[in-house]
Amino acid sequence: MNQIDTLSPWLININGLKPNNPIIVMFAYAGAGASVFYRWAKELDQSSVILVQLPGREQRSGEALPDSLVQCATEIVENLCEHLPQSSRCTFFGHSLGALMAYEVAYQHGQRAFNKSFSIEHIVLSGRGSPSSAPTLSLVHTLPRQEFWQAIVKEGGMVKEIMAIPEMLDLIEPVLRADLKLNCEYVWQPKVKLQIPLTVLGGSEDSHYHIDALHNWQEVTSCSVHVKEYQGDHFFISNHMAPIIELLKDLSKTPQINHVACSNA
């Protein structure tokens, strides 16, 4: 059985924090909590896995939902710096809103002048165009309930199994609205580039972005960007969990190779 520890309200650790063990930090998609990656963490048993938990969901359901992605990222950076062992090497993985959050956390971490207890060796960004891309489902969070769910279904913005359970929709709706608001109101301006290589994953039938928006992640890093497309819609990760887990294993095992493709641009 996998060891589960709550490091802070923001961070859930699976498999323990062992010296020199690679760490994979996972950021969930809109409307979801950290538990969506429990199955993934079980398969990543040779790594320490950190699941990021935003307020207003699961064990944090009694807290107010967040209203600023940038502020969330600040809190996550502070918690990671406080709780990760010194000199930890991390690989980030985020899907959809989680990809944007992973990027913002990495950016803020790079701007810290001190107390950087960990390094980010690679970021895997899934199901999200570059930060400069116009957000999909823009202003959907403001729609009445029926129109809201019609728009979500049309854009494939919810796991199909959940759509068939009305009680689950009642629980998810306020969280999903708040998360879509975070995505809609995030304004990206050209910033100091990351010195971190990126792998960008997309679904071949995902209507949330054009393939160019995946390649445009190059604008945020001076390192290499590798784009990989999988068959499927926005939630292609559900059907391709095994190969994506193998990708995460490979990237977290070989961090010393990852930075060779970086430049000083």
N, C-alpha and C positions, 0 to 999 in steps of 0.2 A: 504493500500500500504506500502511495506517495505521501511524504511528509508535507503537511500544510501548516504554515505559520503566518500570522498576521504581523507584519513588521510595523505597520502604521495604518490608519484608515485608508491611505492611498495605495498601499503596497501589500500584496499577498505573495508570499514566497512558497514555491513548490519545490520539493526535492532538497531543501536545505541550502545553506550558503557554505560551501566548502572551499578551503584555500586553493587558489589556482584553478578553480573550476570555472569554465566559461558561463556567463550569465546571459540569458535571453529575456529581454523585457518586452512584454506584449501589451498592445493597446487595442481595445475592443472598438467595434463599429458603433454607429449611432443607434441608440435605443437599447444597447446591450450592457451587461455588466461583465465583470472579470470572469465569471463562471463559464462563459462561452468558450474559454480556452482551457478548461480543466482537462478535457480529453487530449488536447494537444500537449499539455504539460506532462501527462502520463507517458506519452511516447517520447518525450524529450528527457528521459530519466538520467541521461549522462550529463545533463546541464542543470544549473540552478536556474529556475524560471521565476521571473517576477511578473505578476499580473497587476496591471494598473487598474485601480477601482475609483471611478469618479463619484462624487456625492450624488445622493438622491436615488440610489438603486441598491438592490440586494441588501447586504448588511448595513449599508449607509442610507437606507430608504427613509429614515427619519430626518435626514438633513435636507437643506434646500438644494434644489437643482442648480448647477452652475450656470452663470450667465456670461462668462468670458473665457474663451479658449486660451488666451495668453496668460490669464491669471491661473488657470488650471495647470498650464505648463510650468509656471513659476513654482507652484506648490509641489509638483512632481519632481522637478529638479532638486528642490530643497530636501525632499524626503529621500530621494536616491542618494544624494551626497551624505546624508546623515546615516543611512542604514546599510549601504553597501560597504563591504570590506575595502580597505585602502588598496589602490592599484587594481581594482576589478576591471576586467575587460568585458564589454557588453556588446551584444548584437540586439538591435531594436527591430520589432516587427509590428506593423499596424495596418489594419484594413479599413478603408473608406475614411470616416472621420478619424479613426485611429492612426491612419497614415499621416494625416495633417498634424495631429497631436504629437506623433513621434518626431516629425520634422521640427516643430516648434520647441519641443523639449531639447532636441539636439542643438538647435540654434542657441537657445538660452544657456545651455551648458557650455557651449563654446565661447560665450561672451563673459563667463565668470572669470574674474581675475585671481581667485583663490579658492581653496577648499574644493578642488576637483578630485574627489576620492575615486573616481572611475573614468575610464576612457570608453568611447563609443567607436567600435571597430568597423561596423557595417550597419546599414539600415535597409530593411526590406519593406518597401512601400507597396501596398496592395489595394487595388480597386479605387484609386484616387488619382486624378490628374494633378499636375503641378500646382503649387500654391497660387500662381498667377492666373490659373484657369477659372473661368466663371463658375461659381458653385451650381451644381444641379439641384433640383427641388427648391430653388430659390423662393422664399416667402411662403412655401407650403405650410410651414409651422403656424401661419396666421389663419389658415382656412378653417371653416366649420368642420365638424367631425366627419360627415359623409364625404365631403369633397376632399378632405385631408387623406382619408384612406383610399379613395379612388386614385388620387395622384400617386400615393405610395405604391399601390398595386401596378399602376400603369408603368412606372419607372423601375419596377422590380426592386424596390428599396426595402424589402422585408423578406425574411426566410419564409418560404411557402408554407411549411408545416405550422408556423405560428399563426398565419392568416386564418387558419381553419378553427382557431380556438378563441371565441369571443371574450372569455374571461382573461386570456393573456393579452388581448388587445387593450382591454381596459387598464391593465397594469402598465403596459408598455407605452401607451399613447402620450402621457405627460413627459416621460423620459425622452421619447423619440422627438417630440416637439422641441424640447429644450436643447437636445443635441443638434437638431437641424438648424436651430437658431444660432448656436455656436458656429456651425459651419458657414451659415449665410453671412454672419456679421464679422467674420474674420477677414481683415483687410491686409493683404501682403504687399509690402513695398520692397524693392530690391535691397538686399542686406549683404553683410559680409558673408562670403560663401563658406559653406562647410568644407572641412578637410576630411571628408568621410565618403567612401565609395557607397553607391546606392544600387540596389536591385529593385526594379519596378515590375510588379505583376499586374496583369490585366485579364479580363474575360473577353473572349472574342465577340460575344453578343451583349456586352454591357453598354446600355444606352446612356450611362452617366458621363461618358467622356469619349472623345475621339482619340485614336491611337497617338496622334501628335502630342496630345496633352500628357501622355506617359513619357515620351521622349523629352518633353520640356522640363522634366525634373533636373536636367543638366544645368539649368539656370541657377540652381541653389548650391551646387557643389563644384569644387575644382578637381574632384576625383572622377573616376569612371562611373558611368551609369549603364547598367545592363537591363534591357527590357525583355520580359518573357511573357508571352501570351498563352493563356489556357482556354480550352473550350468551355463556354458557359456564360451565364449572365453575371449580374453584379455579385452574386454569392457563389462564384465559381470555386472559392476556397473550400466550400463544403464537399464538393465532389473531387477535389484535388488535394485533400489534406495530406495524404501520404507523401507525395513528391515535394510538397512545400515544407513538410517537416524534415525531410532528408536534406533539402536546401539549407534550412536553418542549422541543422547539425553540421553540415560541411562548412558553412561560413563561420560558425562559432568555434570550430576546431582549429581553423587555420588563419587566425587574425594577422599573423606576421606577413602573410602574402597580400592582404587586402589593400595596403596603402601604396603599393608600387605604382599604381596608375594615377596617383595624385600629382598635381602640378602646383605651381605658386601663383596661378592666375587669380 
